[in-house]
Amino acid sequence: MLFLFLQVSAFSQYCAPQYAASCQGPSPYTADFINNFSTSGGITNITNNNSGCNFQTNNFIYYSNQTVTATQGCSFNVSMQCGPEFQQGFAIWVDWNADNDYSDAGELVYSSPSAGYQTFTGTVQVPATATPGIKRMRVRCSFATVPSNPCTLQGGFTAYGEVEEYNVEVVSGDAGAVQVSDQTICAGTSTQITATAQGIIRWYLNQTSTTQIALGPTFTTPVLNQTTTYWVQATFGPCTTPRVPVTITVIPPFTVTVSASQNPVCAGTPFTLTATAAGSGLTYNWSPANDIISTLQNTATASIPANTAFTVTATDARCIGTGTLIVNANQVYR
């Protein structure tokens, strides 16, 4: 009883397809079913091959866990084939407006050119006006003829066949847009840019170039000495997003000046070095390290036995700068 209730409830919203016999009967005269169905070119796709007859009431089965995902205004490809015993014609409907029927204009999305044993292929166009969300898709086959109605028994050869239903997930066209952020780097360095989008991401030198410079979500720039703009777009299935610019702003290394508390100094006598640079949050690295006694932020205490060239490197989150000072040492004689 529970089994019968579930079968009836499956049709409580959508019409039950009508057939005169099971899609696989006890005799060789009923073997009318969709054996292979798949999609391609979607963001996600359906693969349901070698399924045979579903043996369900009304020859109907809903594969609720199989979904093809496509973007508003884009399309996906369909492929279908019957079993080896009896040739079938095919038709596909999608309930784009989610009103629980397949009778609205534009909801018949594919009809095979004929009945046959061969693999039939086609393209389903997602209306740009289809609202995002899950839509039902009905695939119907009929013996020796192309079905023209998603529900009723049309007489003659259409008395034999099968129906499979799947999901079509429509996603917003905005969801497919490329997301990427500008960066600022120091002259003479490179950087890695990361973009996110559905599908395959491609990088270009300008808005109209046909030659991609990188493929994938990340692109490592060459060493840059001037501000440069790259362009990135994504393709998913037959759809391509608009190209989006990403600008790498290149700033020159900042200037670092170095001074000493005294110069010249007496050899072996401690003195103080001070680095001055524009910027905040800087870190400093002094060399030669053997002559540095201690450091505190932008200052260092040093002692030298002879004339010495000191170099300090100042670094922030984006850039570096260097400064050099030669400190002369006077020898002490006793």
N, C-alpha and C positions, 0 to 999 in steps of 0.2 A: 504493500500500500504506500509506503514511503517513496518507493521508486516511482510509482505512477504520479504521485503528487509533485515530485521534482520535475518530471517531464512536462506536466501541465504548466507549472509555474514558469518554465523556461519560455513558454509562449504567451505569458500573461501580458507582455508588452508588445512583442513583435509577432506578426502573423506566423502561423505554422505553415511551412511549405507542404504542398499536397503531392502525393505520388500514389500510384495504383498498386505498387508492389515494393517489397524490400529491395534495397540496393544490392543485396547479395542473397538470392533465394536458394532453395534446395535444388533447383534444376539449373541447367546451364543457360536458361533463357533470361535470367535476371542477374546481371553482374555489371551494374551501371553506377559508377562511383568516381569521385575525384581521388586519384591516387597520389598526385604530386601537386602541391601548391607552395609557392614561395614568393617573396618580394626581394627587391634589391633597390639600392639608391636612396633608401630612407636613412634616417639617423640611427634607428634600430630597425631590424627586419624580421620577417617571418620565414621559417623553414619548416615545412611539414610534408615530408616526402614518404612514399610507400605506406600511406595511411590506410588504404583499402576502404571497404565499406564500414560505416560507423555502427551499423546494427542498432540504431536508436529509433525511437518513435518518429514517424514522418521522415525517416532518412535524414534527420537533422542533428547536427552537433555544433556546440559553441565552444571553441577553444579560447577560453577566457584568459589563458596565460600566454597567448601568442599575440604580439602587438607590433605593428609597423608604425614608426614615428616619423612624421614629416612636418615641415614648416608651412605656415600659411603662404599660399601663392606658389609653393613648390610642388614637386611631383615625386612619385615613386613608381618603380616598375613591378609588374606582376608576371608570374609564369605559372602555367597550369597544364595538367595532362591527366587523361583518364586511365583506367586499367586496360589490360590487353584484350579483353573479351569483346566489348561493344564500344563503338565510337561515340563520342559525346561532343555536344556543343556547350559553350560556357557563357555566362553573363555574371557581372559583378555589380552590386549596389552598395553605396555607403550612405548612411543616415547622417548627412552633414549637419542638419539642424537639430539633431537629437530629439526628434518628436516621435520616436518609436515606430516609424514606418519608413518604407523605401519608395514612396510614391511621389515625392516632391520633384520638381524640375531639377535636373542636374544630378540626381542621385543614382541613375543608371550610368556607371562610369566606364564600363567595358563590356563589349559583346565580341565574341570570337567571330571571325569572318565566315566560319562554317563549322560543321561538326567534323571530327576526325580523331585519329589516334595520336597525332603529332603533338609536340609541346606548343601551346599557344602563349604568346607574350603580348604585353601591352603596357601602356603608361596611364597612371591615374593622376589627374591634376587636382591638387588640393585648392579649393576656392580661397582666394585672398580674404573673403568675408567669413570663412568658417571660424567659429569661435574656438579658442583653445580648449582642449579636453579630449576625453575618450569618446570616439564614435564607433558604432557597430558597422561591420562590413560583411555582406552576405555574398558568398560564391556559390552559384548554382550550376549544375550540369543537367542536361537532358539528352536522352538517347537520340542520336541521328538528327538533332535539330538544335538551333540556338534558342534558349529560353528567353522569353520577353516579359515575363511577369515573375516577381520575386516570391509569390505566394501560391497562386491558384494552379490547379490542374488544367492545363490548356487542351487536353485531349490528344489523341494520336500518340506520337512517339514521346511527347513530354510527360507521359504517365510514368516514365522510368528515369531515375537519376538520383541525385544526392545534393544536399546543401551543407556547406561548412561556413561557420561564421567566425570572425576574428575581430580584433580591435584595431582601430586607426587612432593613434594619438596625434592630435594637431597641437603644435606648439606655436607660440607667438613669433611673428617675424622679428620682433625686437629681441627675442631670446637668442636668435642666431647671430646677432651683431658681434663683431670683434671687440673685445675689451683689452686695452693696452694703455700703458701710462708713459708719459714723457719722462726723461731723465736728464740730469745734469752731471757732467763728468769733467775731469781735468784734461787739459790739452796734453796730447802725447800718450793717452791711455785708451783702452777699449772697454766695452761693457756688454753685458748680456741682457737682451730684452726678452720678456716673456709675454705672450699674448694668450688669451683664452677665448675659445669659440667652439661651436659645434662643427664637426667635420674636420677637413684637412686645411691646415693653415699654411699660407704661402706669403713670402716676403718679396718686396720689389723696391727698386731704387726710386721710382716715381709713380705717379698716379696712372699713367697710361702704358707703362712698359709691359711687353709680353714675355719678358725674360725674368723668371724668378731667381732671386739670389739665395734663397734658403727655403727649406721645407720643414714644417713642424712647429711646435709651440714656442721654441726658443731660437733666437738669432744672436750670434756673437758678432759685434761690429769689428771692422778693422780698427787699427789705431787711428784716432781722430784728432785733428788739430783745428777744426772749425765746426761750427754748428751744422748738423746734418739731419735731414728728414727722410725717413723711410716710410714705406706704405705696406700695409698688411691686409689680407682678406682671407676668407674661408670659403671652401666649397663643401657642400654636403648633398650627396645625390646630384641632381641636375641643377641645384641652386648655387648661386655665388653671392656672397655678401658684398656690399659696397666696400671699396678700399678705404681704410682708415689710416690717417697719418700719425706717425709717432716721431717726435722731435727730440734729438739728443743735443742739448745745449752744451757747448764746450766753453769752458772758462779757462783763462790763462793761469799758470801756476802763480801763487802769490809770492811777493818779495819778502825775504827774510834778511834782516840786518843783524850783525853780531858786533857787540862791543865788549871791551875788557875793562875791568875796574882800574887797571894800569897797564901800560904797554910802552916801553919794555918793562919786564919784570926781572926780579932777581931769581936766578935759577934755583929751583927747589922751594921757592916761597909761594904759598897758596894765593890765588887770586880768583876773581869772579868773572865769569862770562855771562852775558845777557843777550838773549835772542828777542828781537822785536818783529812781530808779523801781524798783519791785519787778519781778523777772524776770531772765532770763539770756539771753545772746546778743542783746542789744538793739543796735540801730543808732540813731544820733542825727543829727538834721539841725537846724542852727541858722539863725535869721534875725533881723534882716536881714543878709544875707551881706556887704554892704559894710563892716559894722562888725566883722566877725570876722577876726582876724589868722591864727589857726590853731586846729585842733581835735585832741583826743586822747581817743578813746573818749567818756566822758560829760562831758568838760570842753572849754572853749573859751577862748581868749585874745582879748580884745576891746579896742577903743579907740574912744571916742565923742567927738564935738564938742559934743553937747548931750544933754538928757534923751532916753533911748531905751528902747523896750519890746522886750525880747528874747523870742523864742518858740523853744522846742525841741520837736521831735517825736521821740518814742522809738517804735521799731517792733520787734516780734518776728515770728515766723512766723505768728501768729494775730491779733494785736491791735496797736493803737496807743494812745499817750497823749500829751498835750501839756501843757506848762507855760509860764507867762509870768512875766517879772519886769521891772519898770521900774527902770532904773538912772539915777540923777540925776547930772548932770555940773555941777561947779562950775567957773566960768570962772576962768582964771588971768590976772591983770592985772599988768603990769610998769610 
